[in-house]
Amino acid sequence: MHHLRMPTPPTLDDLRRYAVARTLFKPTTLLRAIEKLGFVQADPIRAPARAQDLTLRHRVAGYRAGDLERRYAKLAVEEDCLVNYGFLPRKHLALMHPRTPKRTWSPTTKKKAAEVLAFIQANGPTHPRLIDAEFAHGRTVNAWGGSSNSTTHLLDGMHYRGLLRVARREAGIRIYEAVEHPPADTSRAARAERAAALLELVLRKYAPLPGTSFRYLTYLLGYGAPHLAKEARTALATAREQLATVRIDRVDWYWPADENPRSSRYAPDERVRLLAPFDPIAWDRRRFELLWGWTYRFEAYTPAAKRKLGYYALPLLWRDRMVGWGNASVRDGRLLLQTRFADDTVRDELFKRELADEKARMKEFLGL
């Protein structure tokens, strides 16, 4: 089977425009935007808002910070894992559940989980505080090396294993309810089909992808579907034969075969945008550097003295160029925005006006 190649291969400029415009679709409803994105990465830091809100504000008409949390219970959307933790259309859960984790529980943990599950089944949507009061599980060390409540740790594990779902949040805290996922067809063909569908989901979210990033995303699918890791690797090999591709400066790029990066539909608009660190345009740091020629880093977990861009630097997009970054914070009800530039090519009046408009949009989004 041969790679699908364009009659005139796209250039890096074409890929840059395409990478930006294909995911900045016309603002739509909240559910439709999540369906079009396929997955929205979540992050708890608010600087000045959570990553999921910063991502959705560019793609949902009239979006305000916190709208996803406020409206979540009524949407066909789930908090779950894919390549990382976030929100995805409920219909995609069947591609990953029932999930078989890499790490099996000890008999003690299984017993605790069974008791907690019975309690939640009896009580309906339950706040972790109630479970803690009922079972008093103590404390454990979390993945970041800090100490976290053992109840939280156990509930996370139960959610990951598909025993619980997030019914809603209260002040940011997950309220859980019991759930049962229908049994999956475990035949070889069905497993291969699910792995291929998951791979297509991430490709459509993050395309165009350099080959190394495509492999990395396939590896990250081991978080959402650890039991399909082998099938995902096979699906990658097949996809690389079937997708549209081009080689530029010794880098192979891949994108869906039904999209043409040279199409005029992928024209950039005149807006300046402050993006979330995990926005699909900025998420892949390798691709970021290939397309825009400078290194963007997410430094919230970097010691302050070693930060180069700032605690929560928001990539600054102008047309199809990543021209710098902004650090935004709210103090005394006012939005403070500091911008820095990766080069000195953008200082015209139109840019300044557009940047002022983006700051006004950010204030409206934050309800200031």
N, C-alpha and C positions, 0 to 999 in steps of 0.2 A: 504494500500500500504506500502511496506517495503523500508527502506533505502537500497541503493546499497552499499554493502561492498566488499572490496577487499578480495580475498582468503587469502592473508597474509596482515594484515592491515599495512599501512605505519607508520613509526616511525616519530618523530620530525625531525630527520636528513633527512629522505626522503622528508618531506614537505619543509624543508629548501632548498634542492637542486632543488626541483620542482618549488618552488616560484621564484627562481632566473632564472633557465634555460628556463622555459616555455615562459617568456616574452623577453628573450634575443635571439630572433630568428636571423637567418643569415641576415646580413644587406641587404636591398632590396631597391626598389624605394620609393620615398617620399609618394606617394599615397598608395602604397601597405602597407607600414609601418603603416600609420594612419588607414587603414582598418583592419589590424591585431590587432592593439591596441584597436580599437573601439572608442577611445576618448583620446585626449592629453590635459591635464590641462595646462592652460596658466597663466603666472604671469608677470607683467610688470618690475619687478626688474631685473637689469642686474648685476650679480656678480659671474662670469664675463660675463654671457650671460643669456638670458631669459630662464625660466624653460622649455618652449616648445622646444627650441633649444637644451638644455642640455639633454632632454629626447630623442629627435630624433637622436642625433649624434651617439648613440650606435646602432641604428636600421636602419639607412639609409646610403647606400654606398656613401662615399665621401661627407658627409653632412658638410655644413659650417654654422656658426651662421648667422641667417637672411634669410636662404634659404626658409623657410616656408612663411615668409612675402613677399619675392620677387616673389615666384611662386604661391602664393595663388589664384590669380585671374583666373589662368588657370586650377586649380585643382577642382575636384568634392568634395570639402571640404567646410564646413561652420564654421564660428565662432558662437557659440551658447552655451546654458547651458545644462548640463546633471546633474551630481551630484555637479558640480561647473562649472566655465566658462572655455571654451577652444575650441578646434577644433575637429570636428567629420565628418565622411563621410556624404555627403549630403543625401544619401538614408535613414539615420536614422531620419531625421527631421520629416517625416510623422508619426513617433511614438509619437511625442510631440506636433505637430502643427495641427490645430490651438490651441494655448495654452491659457488656461483660468487662469489668475493670481488670487492670493488670494485677492489682494487689488484692488478695483475698483477705477477708476479715478473720480475726481470731474468734474462737467460740464465744468468748466473753463479749466481744463487740457485737457479734450476731445476736446474742441474747438481749443485750441492751437495745439494739435496733428493733427487735421484734416487740419489745415492751413499749418503746416509744411509738412505733407504728400502731399498735393496738390502742394506745392512748389517743393518738390523733384521729384514728378511724372513729373512735367513740365520741370525740369532742368537736370534730369538724375543723375548719381553718384555725390554726393554733399559733400563738406567739411563743417564740423560744423561751421567754421568761416563765411561762406556765409549765413548760417541760422541765426547765431547770428547777422550779419550785417542787415539782412532783418527784424528780429523780436525783437532783443534786449531783451532777456528774463531775464537778471539779474542773481542773484546768489542764491544758495540754500545750505542746509546742506546735505552732503553725508553720506553714511552708516558708514564711519569711523569717523564721527564727524567733519571732516574738511569742508571747504567751496569749492564747485565746481560750475562750470558754469551751470546755469539752462538749457541751451540748451543741454549740455552734458547729464544731468539728464533726460530730456525729450526724447532725442534720444535713450538713454539706455532703457527707458520704452517702446518706440515704437519698438525697436529691440526685446526686450523680448516678447512683445505681437504679434510678427510676422508680423508687418506692414512694417518693414525695414529689410534689410540684409546688412552685411558688404561686400561691393564690392571689397575693397582692403584697404591697409593702406598707408599713406604717412607720413614718418618720425614717424611711430608709431601711427599716428592719424587715427581713423576709418573713411573711406569714405563710406557713406551710399547710398543705392538705394532702391526704393520701391519694395515690393515683395507681392505676394498673394499666400497663401498656399491653396491647394485644400481642400474643406470641408471634414471633417472626418466622418466616419461611427460611430454614437454615440450609436449603439446598445450595450447592456450589454456584449454580446460575443466579439464584436470587441474591446471594451474598455479593457476587460480582456486579450485579445490577445496582445494588445499593451503594457500593463503593464508587462506581462510575458516576452515579447521580450526585454523591457528596463532592466528588472531585470537580464536577461541572459547576456545582454551586459556588465553590471557592474561586474557580477560574472566572466565572461571570462576575463575581464581586470585585476581584483584584486585577483583572486583565487591563492592559497587556502585561504579561509576566516574563521576566528573564528566566531562563531555564533553571538556574540555581534556586530562585525564589519559588518556582513551581514545585521543585523537589522538596523544598523546606515546608511549604504548605501541605504537601502530601504527608510528610512526617508529622506535622501538627494535627492532622486529622486523627492521629492516634490518641488525641485527647478526647475528642467527641465520640470516636468509634474505635476504641483500642482493639476490639475483636475483629475489625475489618482491615487491620494494618497491612496484611499480606495482599489482600484483594486490592487495596488502594495503590500499592506499588505496581501491581499488574495493570491497573486502570491507567496509571500514569504512563507506562510504556506504550499502551494502546493509544492514549490521547495524543501523545507526542507525534504519533504517525498520522493522526487524522486531523489535527488542528491546523489553522492557518499559522504560518511561521515566517520569520525573516531573520537573517544573520546580519548584525551591524557591529562593526568593530569587535569581531570574535565573540559576540554575545548572541545567543539564540533567544528570540522573543516569541511568545505564543499568545494567541487570543482565539475567541470563538470563531469557527469557520463561517458563520452567517453574518459576521460583522466586517466592514471594510474601513480600516483606520484612515484611509485617504478620502472618505466620503465627506461632502460638504456639511452633512448633518452634525459633524463633530467640530463645529466652529466654536471657538471660545467667545464668551461674552465680555463686556467691559467692566464687570464687577470686581471689586477687591473683596476677598473673603479671608477671614481668620478661620482656620480649620482646626478640628480636634487633632491631637497627636495620633489618634487611631482612625482618623477618617480614611476611607479606602484610597483616596488620592495620595495620602502621606504615609500610610501604614508600613509599606515595604521600604525599609531604609536603603536597601541595595538598589532598588529601582529608582528611588528618590535621587540618589547620587548620580546614577546613569543619565537620568532625564534632566536634572537641573544643575549638576556639576558642583554641589557642595554637600556637606555632611549635616544632616539633621539628627539631633539626638533628643530622646525623652529623658530628662534629667531629674524627675521628681524623686527618684530613689538614689541619686548621686549626692555625696556629701556637698554641702553648700560651697565650700572652698574650691571644689573641682568643677563646678558648673561653668559652662561656656555660654549657654543660651538662656538659662534661667530655670526656675523650679518647674514651670508648666508652660513651656514655649509653644505658642500656637503658630503653625506654619502660615505664612502670609502669601496668598495666591492673588496674582494680578494677571487677568486674561489667562494664558496658559503657562505663565512663569511663576515659579516659586521664588519670590524676590527677597524674602527675609522671614522674620518672625515677630510675634508680639507677645508680651506678657501682660495679662489683664487681671485686675483685682477690683473688688468693690470696697470702698471705704466711706463710711458715713452716708450711705445711699448714693454715692457717686462712683461712676466707672472710671478707673485709672488704667490707661493703656500706654505702654511703652513699646515702641517699635524699633527694630534694628534691621539692617539690610545686609544681604549677602554680597551685593556689589553696588556700584553707584550709578546704575543705568536708569533708575526710575525716580525721577523727582519732578515730573511735569505737573501742570495744574490739574489735568484730568485725573491723574493718579491721586493727588491730594484731596480732590473733591470726592472721589470714590472711596477713599479711606475714611473720610469724615462720614460718608453715608453708611459705611460698614459699622463704624462706631455707634451711630444712631440706631442701626438695626440690632446691634448687640445689646444696647440699653433697653430697647423695647422687648427683646427676647428675655432679658433678665427681670423685666417689670420694674425698671428704675424710673 
